[in-house]
Amino acid sequence: MSPPPPAYTRDQIDQFLEYIELPSEFHNAPPSLSLLQTMHVYMLSRVPYENLSLHYNPSHAIVLGPQHIFQKIVGGKRGRGGYCMEVALLYNHILRGLGFDSYTVGVRTRPRLEGVPQGEFPGWIHIISIVTIDGNKYHVDVGFGGDGATMPMPLVEGLVHQNIGTQQIRLVRDWVSTQTKRTEESKLWIYEYRNRTDADWNSFYAFAELEFMPADWEVINWYTGHHALSWQTHTVLALKFLRRPREDGQGEIIYGKRMLVNGVFKENLGGKTYVVSECKTEQERVEALRKYFDLQLTDDEIEGIKGWETALS
């Protein structure tokens, strides 16, 4: 039986490549690591991570249909992005349409206390793609927000990569504490970080290489977008990565990020995160989204948050 066809036409793929501002010399390039690396930078810096459809929306629900996601992010041209499943599914469909061997997998993301991941790994609440190029597998995450990998990471245990600023990231293989089946085959890939070279490594999330399919994402999307224990339902979040030319003139890199968490706007330009401003009203927050993220909300979307738990005064 043949696999399902790509969700997007070549015309839609061209619209996407134009939208993320990918340099024209890459538009008709065959699948390669260089293309994947370049697209990663432009995808992150053009499509924000944001969960606004859970808040600024009369239905307060996320729709994962590929055509809906495409129209929301690319077709609408309003600077919209989405939370992890929206942007990752859009990107995976694009990669498949370009001829990449790519599929999605589920991720167990640890909860954070004051920004620091800790405790047990919960159920599947995040998504990445695994892309195979010339027999080598790569972890591709374009939907984890501010601590996501700014490059595709080969599935090579212990290989250290420099992320934004002083942050380093790596993948290791191990069991998580709640696993009872402990064989070499049952080990998970664990995404770890440290914010300085003399710090201990800490883990953000864990994943296996088992493919997750559309029906799986519908279940996970319902929990993430509706369950009272999901932080997404209580927090308004937008994050956009910033890119600039490399010092050697060879392409561009991610160097910083802008964040809006509830009413607080923050920025990190490769060093520490600092507060830029704080929004006290809905009008101020909508204006901050427009000013700092180039993100335009419709009147219906703005009306949708009125009376909602996360609305500002």
PyMOL commands that set and color helices and strands:
alter all, ss='L'
color gray80, all
select helices_A, chain A and resi 10-19+24-26+33-46+52-54+66-75+84-97+145-147+184-186+214-226+231-233+282-293+299-304
alter helices_A, ss='H'
color red, helices_A
select strands_A, chain A and resi 49-50+101-109+112-113+116-117+124-133+136-140+153-154+161-162+168-174+188-194+202-211+237-245+252-261+264-268+273-278
alter strands_A, ss='S'
color yellow, strands_A
deselect
rebuild
show_as cartoon
